[in-house]
Amino acid sequence: MSYTSQSFSSARQLLEYLNPLDSELWRPGQTIFRGQPECDLQLLPSIHRLGGPVTAARFYGDPDISCEQQVNFEKLVLFAFLEACDHSGLSVPGDSLAVRGRATQFDALGEESSWPTQDLHEVLAFAQHHGVPTCLLDWTRSSYIATYFAASSAMGQLRDSDKHLDGHLAVWVLSTRATGFDIIQPPGGTSPYLAAQSGLFTVSRIHEPGSNIFLPTSLDLDSRVKPGPDDLSHLQRLTLPRSEAADLLEGCARLGVTGSKLFPGYEGIAKSVRDWANVNHRGSTPIEEALRYILS
């Protein structure tokens, strides 16, 4: 295990620990955060999860795919996204003829020594922030935004028959001074979601694609990632019982972190409504209080 772990028993404890005003603990620009609904989920992009809904293994019908097949599948997904944007008359930040050419070089890796190449970063970031599976992993500069995503995702897994959520959610903390991985920081204008969420990405590269079997390595288990100068730990996992997710989500709302703020537009309003419904699904809430929660 290449990370340290710390457990919290209440939503308030976790929020107090993640207070960005603690400049000794959270030095500006030196840490990034990611929230996940389950603490055992690896830090791995969805397109690299062999059991995910959109994966090369499902596409080829074989779990033992080569690195070259994985790269070609990721190119195919990106090309499908760009083509769909064309049909809808929508522009994509970072798009160009060179990018289109690279996205259509199936079964011909050319001089590429690793995937993806730098000229694709902005297009991949835009696609990722609009729900397209890519080799990027979402992070944020804001501890509270990461906390919101952990709580909202956990509450979204709640079923009507459930009395409570078992297990633990997690907020991951990564030092930007660590080495052995790449951070992509696209311009804020790449996507309104990216700007609202103080978003950035780590990228899971495939080095020297070829016929070798593709074996994805999650960031939390990657031995190539090393602590930076003065880092006691380059990666931390902060866990909280999922039964605290509702209180955590309400705490985020009081701090001004809601779906309507993080997803500007109608989608964000709908997300705030779903968050409110998930928090209050087992009891009635006065309509005035509900509206304050949704519109906060």
Secondary structure, DSSP 8 states (H G I E B T S, - for coil): --SEEEE-SSHHHHHHHT-TT-TTTS-TTSEEEEEESSTT--S--GGG-TTSSS-HHHHHT-S--BHHHHHHHHHHHHHHHHHHHHHTT---TT--HHHHHHHT-TT--TT-SEES-GGGHHHHHHHHTTT---SEEEEES-HHHHHHHHHHHHHHT--TT-SS--SEEEEEEEETT-BSSEEE---GGG-HHHHHTTEEEEE--EES-SSSB-----GGG-TT-B--TT-S-SEEEEEEEGGGHHHHHHHHHHTT--HHHHSTTHHHHHHHHHHHHHHTTTS---HHHHHHHHH-
